[in-house]
Amino acid sequence: MTVQQEAESATEGHDPLEVWIDQDLCTGDGICAQYAPEVFELDIDGLAYVKSDDDELLQSPGATTRVPLTLLSDVVDSAKECPGDCIHVRRVSDRVEVYGPEAE
């Protein structure tokens, strides 16, 4: 199954997904910003953060942003390729992680 098919399957008939970054584990490689620059950005501290819908950098610890369905496969790829294992993608309703280091 491709990443896109896997991502669509995870959201089919389910709640929207949100993503957050654990900056304590971020290595600053910027892979996430390369995959999904609409969702992730490196700040001047060298760490990655998520961005709001209006492109604002969310720097509060544990800040989340919704994952647009059109960018879901890019966000999933970011979580899978992140060397710091710091990207967490979870369902909004029950906050269960579906992609990332704590996903089952």
C-alpha positions as CSV (number, residue, x, y, z in Angstrom):
1,M,0.0,0.0,0.0
2,T,1.4,3.4,-0.9
3,V,1.7,6.2,1.6
4,Q,-1.1,8.1,0.0
5,Q,-3.4,5.0,0.1
6,E,-2.4,4.4,3.7
7,A,-3.1,8.0,4.7
8,E,-6.5,8.1,3.0
9,S,-7.4,4.8,4.7
10,A,-6.5,6.3,8.1
11,T,-8.8,9.3,7.5
12,E,-11.6,7.6,5.6
13,G,-14.8,8.0,7.7
14,H,-12.8,9.3,10.6
15,D,-12.0,12.6,12.3
16,P,-9.6,15.1,10.9
17,L,-5.9,14.8,11.8
18,E,-3.6,17.2,13.6
19,V,0.2,17.3,13.8
20,W,2.6,18.6,16.4
21,I,6.4,18.5,16.8
22,D,8.2,17.7,20.0
23,Q,11.0,20.3,19.8
24,D,13.0,18.5,22.6
25,L,13.6,15.8,20.0
26,C,13.9,17.9,16.9
27,T,17.3,17.6,15.2
28,G,16.8,20.6,12.9
29,D,17.4,18.7,9.7
30,G,14.4,20.4,8.0
31,I,13.2,17.3,6.2
32,C,9.7,18.1,7.4
33,A,9.9,21.6,5.9
34,Q,11.1,20.1,2.6
35,Y,8.2,17.6,2.4
36,A,5.5,20.0,3.6
37,P,6.5,23.7,3.7
38,E,2.9,24.7,4.1
39,V,2.7,22.9,7.4
40,F,6.3,23.0,8.8
41,E,9.0,25.6,9.1
42,L,12.4,26.0,10.8
43,D,12.7,28.9,13.1
44,I,15.8,30.9,13.9
45,D,16.5,28.6,16.8
46,G,17.1,25.8,14.2
47,L,14.1,23.8,15.3
48,A,11.0,22.9,13.3
49,Y,7.5,24.1,14.2
50,V,4.0,23.7,12.8
51,K,2.2,26.6,11.1
52,S,-1.4,27.7,11.5
53,D,-3.8,27.9,8.6
54,D,-2.9,31.5,8.1
55,D,0.9,30.7,7.9
56,E,1.7,31.8,11.5
57,L,4.5,29.9,13.2
58,L,3.1,28.2,16.3
59,Q,5.9,28.2,18.9
60,S,4.1,27.1,22.0
61,P,5.2,23.7,23.3
62,G,2.7,21.1,22.0
63,A,1.1,23.4,19.5
64,T,-1.0,21.6,16.9
65,T,-2.3,22.4,13.5
66,R,-4.8,20.6,11.3
67,V,-3.5,18.4,8.5
68,P,-5.1,19.4,5.2
69,L,-6.2,16.3,3.4
70,T,-4.3,17.5,0.3
71,L,-1.0,17.5,2.3
72,L,-1.6,14.4,4.3
73,S,0.8,12.2,2.4
74,D,3.5,14.9,2.7
75,V,3.0,15.2,6.4
76,V,3.0,11.4,6.8
77,D,6.3,11.2,4.8
78,S,7.7,13.9,7.1
79,A,6.9,11.9,10.2
80,K,8.3,8.7,8.7
81,E,11.5,10.3,7.5
82,C,12.2,12.5,10.5
83,P,15.6,11.5,12.1
84,G,14.5,12.9,15.4
85,D,11.2,10.9,15.5
86,C,9.6,14.1,16.8
87,I,6.6,14.5,14.4
88,H,3.3,13.3,15.8
89,V,0.1,12.9,13.7
90,R,-3.0,12.1,15.6
91,R,-6.8,12.1,15.3
92,V,-8.5,15.2,16.6
93,S,-11.3,13.5,18.4
94,D,-9.5,11.0,20.7
95,R,-5.9,12.3,20.2
96,V,-4.7,8.8,19.2
97,E,-1.5,8.9,17.3
98,V,-1.8,7.4,13.8
99,Y,1.7,8.3,12.5
100,G,4.8,9.1,14.4
101,P,6.9,7.5,17.1
102,E,4.0,6.6,19.3
103,A,1.7,5.1,16.6
104,E,0.8,1.5,17.0
